[in-house]
């Protein structure tokens, strides 16, 4: 006769216990997220991002925009392609600054190129690279970028010679040596500022890095002089900041390109901050998960009284609602003690085929059902568990006195 199967011990934590253990970490994460959202909301009222003529942040360009206005230059902000092309208009009285031309799609670049040719004015491309040069400046190719440093003009361009040394770097450009281009502020033999003359009064200026337009760099070296001369040569400046809200950006752009443009517009600090929060959350989860594993038997470092150990284990069973485990321990201990009294070998104490016949022979007239007491199912509630403990004690006393 095989031993009746008993229900498995429930060691898994309940949802209430999981919430109690995790609510501290959840509260910290919630506070961090709420704080970040609040900080971003507060800062959004006076911060518009890099190269924004409205922004007073270190990487903004409000200072140079205000200086241009004080010199009579009208500054118009455009965040869509239609706004930029319509504000540029026709004639030679405008300058178009494109803050991040590499974010424009091929269709946008082609439309912008048509507007540039019709304007007859100046176009300033800031940080133009491999993604925009083939359309907007096909006579120029991009080389490896270089850090921003104080560099000398080393050219005959009037704006550069008047400004003198300036902080330039970033993109470097390769031009036709025999062409009419003005190449200035070289870095390892390649210029970081290029002026390409066009038909009539049209010209295109390539600036390898935007640092001379930043608020925190404007007062360094000849940055302010160079920026004012390049952007203030015409009475009207159109400051074009490409935006994801522009419908022309998604007209023929695959979803992957849209995602890439969106990530490119997110400041690197936010990306690194998100990564750090993710790592911190993972470490916190690992730390908390160590406490949710199964019970491990360890040797006690000090001797405890049996009553204290029994009471402590009972409290653990009660906290985990492990009545099945408690009943199994009580029945196992009783079978272990009954086996030598009934003449059953210790290794066969938990075999119902050997223990129950010996018990029936010793107590033929017992009113209790030995099989239910010693090998029965788990109690349904705490009252049944207490009654089982009393019945096991009574059975053991009866065997000892028989």
C-alpha positions, 0 to 999 in steps of 0.5 A, a space after each residue: 500500500 503506497 503512502 497517501 500523497 499530501 498537498 505541497 507546502 505553500 512557500 510562495 508569498 501572497 500578493 499582500 506580502 509581495 506588496 508589503 515587501 516591495 512598497 518601499 522600492 515602489 515609493 522611491 521610484 514613484 518619487 523619482 519619476 514625479 520629481 523628474 516630471 515636475 522638474 521637467 515641467 518647471 524647466 520647460 517654461 524657460 528652456 527650449 533646448 540647444 540652439 534655440 534663440 528663446 533659450 537662456 540655457 548654456 546651450 541655448 542661443 538667446 544671447 546671440 539673438 538679442 545681440 542681433 536684434 539690438 543691431 537691427 536684425 529681425 530674427 524669426 523662429 521657424 520650426 517647420 519647413 513651410 515656415 522657414 521657406 515662406 519666411 525666407 522669401 525672395 531677394 537678398 535681404 535674408 539669412 537662413 540658419 538651419 540648426 540641425 540639417 542632418 535631421 531633415 529628410 531627403 524630401 525636406 532637404 530638396 525643398 529647402 534647397 529650392 527655397 535657398 536658390 530662390 532666396 538670393 540670400 545667405 544660408 548657414 548650415 550648423 553641423 551639417 554632415 554626411 546626411 545633408 551635405 550631398 543635397 544641400 552642399 554637394 561640392 563638399 564632403 564630410 571628414 571625421 569630426 574633431 573636438 572643439 578648440 580655439 583655432 585661428 582663421 588662417 583664411 582671407 574671409 573678412 568675417 573670420 579675419 575680423 573675428 580672429 581666433 574662435 572656438 570651432 571644431 566638430 565636422 570637418 569638410 573636404 572641398 575642391 582646392 581649385 574651387 572658389 570656396 573660403 576655408 577657415 579655421 583648419 583642424 589637422 589640415 581640414 577646415 571647420 568653417 567653409 563659405 561657398 559662393 553661389 550665383 549673385 548674392 547667394 552663398 552658403 556657410 558651413 559651420 562644423 560645430 554650434 559652440 560659437 552660438 551657445 550662450 556659455 561660449 559667446 563671450 569666449 575668444 572671437 565667437 561673438 564677432 564671428 557669429 554676428 558677422 555670419 548671421 547679421 550680414 542681412 537685415 532678416 534672419 530666419 532661425 530654422 529649428 527642425 521639429 518632429 511636429 513638422 508634417 513634412 518630416 513624416 510624409 515619406 519617412 519610414 517608422 524607423 527613421 522617425 524613431 531615430 530622429 526622435 531619439 536624436 532630439 532627446 538630450 543625451 543627459 536624459 538618455 543616460 539618466 533613464 539608463 541609470 534608473 533602469 540599472 538601479 531598478 534592476 539591482 533593487 529587484 535582485 536585492 529584494 528577490 533574494 528575500 523571496 526564495 525558499 527556506 534554507 536550513 542553517 545551523 544555529 550559531 547559539 543553543 536555543 531552548 526547544 520551546 523557543 525554537 518550537 514557538 518561533 517555527 510555529 509563528 513562521 508557519 502561521 505567518 505563511 499560512 502553512 498548515 499543511 507543512 505544520 501538520 506534516 511536521 507534527 505527523 512525522 514527529 509522531 510517527 518517528 516516536 511511535 515506531 520504536 514503541 511498536 517495534 518498527 524499524 526507524 527507517 520504516 517509520 513513515 511507511 503506512 504499510 508497516 506502521 499501521 498494521 503494528 499500530 492496529 495490533 497494539 491498539 485493536 480497539 482504538 476509536 481514532 482512525 490511525 490512517 487519517 491521523 498519521 497520513 491524512 490530508 492537511 487541515 482546512 483551518 487552524 482549529 482543525 490543526 489544533 485538534 489534529 495536534 491534540 489527537 496525535 498526543 492522545 494517540 501517542 499516550 495511548 500507545 505508551 500506556 497500552 
